[in-house]
């Protein structure tokens, strides 16, 4: 079973993540930031990852950044950086998600044995400084922290008029793309 439990406690934050890559999308998310909770819930549900995230901290920036770090470490641990199981994955995944007037495209590479290479590309603009209870500048920062600590390459492209819809489409697309990339490809077993 591809699961992981990761904890991180600093002067600024206290974060616990439990992850099951082979789940059904159940989640228990509590970060004290309602919009961020909503995004992690939709990421879990559309990626079919069972996910528990309990996070608290002094500033929302620190909570979002450190949640990205811990979630990235959990994905890296669950998939196994050196494990043969990682070599059996599809490895690449992509998704296109429309949400009303907005659309997001996401492509990922989780890497093979030895892990992947951390890289993020964003081609979207967030025109408002805040959406609900979150500073929008923290969204790309979360993705960078996540990709860096998971050793994933993530490309995200999005456009739309409504910032909430645009960001939600991005999180859904990431979940779907990762679900595809992490599936076990049985044909690969013939090569190993």
CORTAVEN-V820790 format. One record per run of one state. SS is the DSSP state (helix for helix, strand for strand, loop for the rest). FROM is the first residue (numbers start at 1). LEN is the number of residues. Records with the same first field share a line. If there is no record, write none. Layout:
SS: FROM-LEN ; FROM-LEN
This chain:
loop: 1-2 ; 10-3 ; 21-6 ; 31-3 ; 48-2 ; 58-2 ; 80-4 ; 88-1 ; 90-2 ; 100-2 ; 110-2 ; 113-2 ; 116-3 ; 124-6 ; 132-2 ; 136-1 ; 151-2 ; 160-3 ; 183-1 ; 185-1 ; 191-2
strand: 3-7 ; 13-8 ; 27-4 ; 50-8 ; 89-1 ; 92-8 ; 102-8 ; 112-1 ; 115-1 ; 119-5 ; 130-2 ; 134-2 ; 153-7 ; 184-1
helix: 34-14 ; 60-20 ; 84-4 ; 137-14 ; 163-20 ; 186-5
